[in-house]
Amino acid sequence: MTKKVLILGAGAAGSVVANKLAREFRREIAQDRVEITMLDRSEVFVNQGGFTFIPFGLYTPEDIIRPRRELISPRVKGVFGTEGEIKSVDLANREVKTKTDRSYSYDYLVIATGCVADVEGVPGLASDLNTFYVSLEYSFKLRTLVQGLKKGRVVISVARMPIPCPGAPGKFAILLDSYLRYFRGEEVRKNVDITFLWPMEPIGPAAYDDAASQVFKEQGIKVRRSFKLAEVDSANKEVIAESGEKEKYDLLITIPPHRSIQALQDSGLTDSTGWVPADKNTLQYSGSAGRYDEVYVLGDTGPVEVVKTGIGAHYQSLVVSQNLANDLHGNGIKESYMGELGCPFIGSIYTPATRGKAYIPTWTYNSPPDPFTATKLGWFLYRMYYYIFWDAGIKGLM
Ligand SMILES: Cc1cc2nc3c(=O)[nH]c(=O)nc-3n(C[C@H](O)[C@H](O)[C@H](O)COP(=O)(O)OP(=O)(O)OC[C@H]3O[C@@H](n4cnc5c(N)ncnc54)[C@H](O)[C@@H]3O)c2cc1C
């Protein structure tokens, strides 16, 4: 009998699982003993990590977009585009339906459908949405606004947690400062006030908070912490926090709240937080819909308490693909995800005047990152990571 693995979502997490399994089970696939099917609503992979850099011209669409067919092993039955759009997931009957009303059954299911911005989650936000978090188009729109900046108050507001890559908003603020200061000139930078609104007290774990706070202070980026965005009043050009505090702006850049995709919510798979619950070590589904050991949940769609980054999603996909291989071999071995993740930090952009500084701090559930210093080598490694991503990362070779 053919064992069927069905993977929902061909993003940073799902692609690695598909490619690793396709390699491990190449013989079984050729003999029809294992079948790997993958559904995704889009035919192209857009590396969202690049969105942060688009407004500053540091990456182009050619750098961050690839056709999925080039990334996924031909041994995987990939259904990409309209035919691959998931409508519902029925765990009790092991059935996934697409919008085009095709049904897929499975022995093992991988849920890796990422998350979406919930712009409507903040009243008024839709009427003044400038962001690098939603799409490439929005990042380009922001690029035009950033390039036209001459003076005024720029407010960067992170509505609430969790969001994918919680480090990206701070990186954006630092890149904006560097861009204005070194590309547009000190005079322009002096006339632009940058304020960073953050919904919690610390900006990440202590070492991350220390590094970000220091750069913000040195570069004159104002920070207001515990500012949970409740409303955008675009007529008066001000943002209002849950506490009632207000902040005026000339240009508002917002990181909207995020949630898991509608199809999973409609299928009753999410918990009260709006995310898909799973055991944080085995990543197997365990929630209101029951406990399903044959269902793995990973990446941005996963439990609210698991930090959402592409590097974390990568580590999770290594554990999930190994455990799926163990399940298929029937050897009873289980590997644990221990919360391994990385969240890149930027200290300054690379310019003729500054050599660029960055670092990729890593941590786990039980061990926070050590204190670190952003370095020039870190800057080059982080920039390179976007290219290694296609040939080694997504292919599951590292
Ligand atoms: C602005 C920004 C900057 C970031 N910077 C970094 C960084 O520097 N470093 C880092 O590690 N991480 C970064 N991240 C986070 C990283 O991009 C995510 O954590 C990672 O992509 C999560 O992988 P995933 O597979 O869970 O989701 P995704 O990569 O989003 O993949 C989900 C897939 O599911 C598909 N899908 C969704 N709904 C459906 C449906 N109904 N039917 C079929 N398919 C569907 C989508 O098309 C998509 O291909 C950043 C994110 C953003 C937004």
The ligand as an SDF file (V2000), in Angstrom:
LIG
                    3D

 53 58  0  0  0  0  0  0  0  0999 V2000
    9.0450   41.4980    6.3440 C   0  0  0  0  0  0  0  0  0  0  0  0
    9.5300   40.1700    6.8030 C   0  0  0  0  0  0  0  0  0  0  0  0
   10.8840   39.9910    7.0590 C   0  0  0  0  0  0  0  0  0  0  0  0
   11.3580   38.7670    7.5050 C   0  0  0  0  0  0  0  0  0  0  0  0
   12.7020   38.6300    7.7330 N   0  0  0  0  0  0  0  0  0  0  0  0
   13.1800   37.4390    8.1530 C   0  0  0  0  0  0  0  0  0  0  0  0
   14.5750   37.2540    8.4020 C   0  0  0  0  0  0  0  0  0  0  0  0
   15.3780   38.1580    8.1890 O   0  0  0  0  0  0  0  0  0  0  0  0
   14.9850   36.0680    8.8720 N   0  0  0  0  0  0  0  0  0  0  0  0
   14.1030   35.0370    9.1230 C   0  0  0  0  0  0  0  0  0  0  0  0
   14.5300   33.9680    9.5820 O   0  0  0  0  0  0  0  0  0  0  0  0
   12.7850   35.1760    8.8950 N   0  0  0  0  0  0  0  0  0  0  0  0
   12.2970   36.3370    8.4080 C   0  0  0  0  0  0  0  0  0  0  0  0
   10.9550   36.4870    8.1670 N   0  0  0  0  0  0  0  0  0  0  0  0
   10.0350   35.4020    8.5300 C   0  0  0  0  0  0  0  0  0  0  0  0
    9.9550   34.2900    7.4920 C   0  0  0  0  0  0  0  0  0  0  0  0
    9.6850   34.8150    6.2090 O   0  0  0  0  0  0  0  0  0  0  0  0
    8.8430   33.3350    7.9240 C   0  0  0  0  0  0  0  0  0  0  0  0
    9.0340   32.9790    9.2770 O   0  0  0  0  0  0  0  0  0  0  0  0
    8.8330   32.0830    7.0760 C   0  0  0  0  0  0  0  0  0  0  0  0
    8.5280   32.4110    5.7270 O   0  0  0  0  0  0  0  0  0  0  0  0
    7.7990   31.0880    7.6080 C   0  0  0  0  0  0  0  0  0  0  0  0
    7.7360   29.9670    6.7840 O   0  0  0  0  0  0  0  0  0  0  0  0
    6.3420   29.1970    6.5600 P   0  0  0  0  0  0  0  0  0  0  0  0
    6.6560   28.0850    5.6410 O   0  0  0  0  0  0  0  0  0  0  0  0
    5.7260   28.9090    7.8650 O   0  0  0  0  0  0  0  0  0  0  0  0
    5.4010   30.2470    5.8600 O   0  0  0  0  0  0  0  0  0  0  0  0
    5.5310   30.8550    4.3980 P   0  0  0  0  0  0  0  0  0  0  0  0
    6.9430   30.8800    3.9730 O   0  0  0  0  0  0  0  0  0  0  0  0
    4.7580   32.1110    4.4250 O   0  0  0  0  0  0  0  0  0  0  0  0
    4.7840   29.7760    3.4800 O   0  0  0  0  0  0  0  0  0  0  0  0
    3.4140   29.5380    3.5930 C   0  0  0  0  0  0  0  0  0  0  0  0
    2.9170   29.0190    2.2520 C   0  0  0  0  0  0  0  0  0  0  0  0
    1.5330   28.6410    2.3940 O   0  0  0  0  0  0  0  0  0  0  0  0
    0.8540   29.0320    1.2240 C   0  0  0  0  0  0  0  0  0  0  0  0
   -0.5770   29.1870    1.5080 N   0  0  0  0  0  0  0  0  0  0  0  0
   -1.1590   30.0730    2.3350 C   0  0  0  0  0  0  0  0  0  0  0  0
   -2.5050   29.9070    2.3170 N   0  0  0  0  0  0  0  0  0  0  0  0
   -2.7600   28.8930    1.4660 C   0  0  0  0  0  0  0  0  0  0  0  0
   -3.9670   28.2490    1.0150 C   0  0  0  0  0  0  0  0  0  0  0  0
   -5.1920   28.5960    1.4340 N   0  0  0  0  0  0  0  0  0  0  0  0
   -3.8450   27.2440    0.1260 N   0  0  0  0  0  0  0  0  0  0  0  0
   -2.6380   26.8490   -0.3340 C   0  0  0  0  0  0  0  0  0  0  0  0
   -1.4780   27.4240    0.0570 N   0  0  0  0  0  0  0  0  0  0  0  0
   -1.5510   28.4230    0.9410 C   0  0  0  0  0  0  0  0  0  0  0  0
    1.5200   30.3440    0.8000 C   0  0  0  0  0  0  0  0  0  0  0  0
    1.3370   30.5910   -0.5840 O   0  0  0  0  0  0  0  0  0  0  0  0
    2.9770   30.0870    1.1660 C   0  0  0  0  0  0  0  0  0  0  0  0
    3.7200   29.5890    0.0720 O   0  0  0  0  0  0  0  0  0  0  0  0
   10.4510   37.6910    7.6960 C   0  0  0  0  0  0  0  0  0  0  0  0
    9.0910   37.8580    7.4180 C   0  0  0  0  0  0  0  0  0  0  0  0
    8.6290   39.0900    6.9620 C   0  0  0  0  0  0  0  0  0  0  0  0
    7.1610   39.2540    6.6510 C   0  0  0  0  0  0  0  0  0  0  0  0
  1  2  1  0
  2  3  1  0
  2 52  2  0
  3  4  2  0
  4  5  1  0
  4 50  1  0
  5  6  2  0
  6  7  1  0
  6 13  1  0
  7  8  2  0
  7  9  1  0
  9 10  1  0
 10 11  2  0
 10 12  1  0
 12 13  2  0
 13 14  1  0
 14 15  1  0
 14 50  1  0
 15 16  1  0
 16 17  1  0
 16 18  1  0
 18 19  1  0
 18 20  1  0
 20 21  1  0
 20 22  1  0
 22 23  1  0
 23 24  1  0
 24 25  2  0
 24 26  1  0
 24 27  1  0
 27 28  1  0
 28 29  2  0
 28 30  1  0
 28 31  1  0
 31 32  1  0
 32 33  1  0
 33 34  1  0
 33 48  1  0
 34 35  1  0
 35 36  1  0
 35 46  1  0
 36 37  1  0
 36 45  1  0
 37 38  2  0
 38 39  1  0
 39 40  1  0
 39 45  2  0
 40 41  1  0
 40 42  2  0
 42 43  1  0
 43 44  2  0
 44 45  1  0
 46 47  1  0
 46 48  1  0
 48 49  1  0
 50 51  2  0
 51 52  1  0
 52 53  1  0
M  END
$$$$
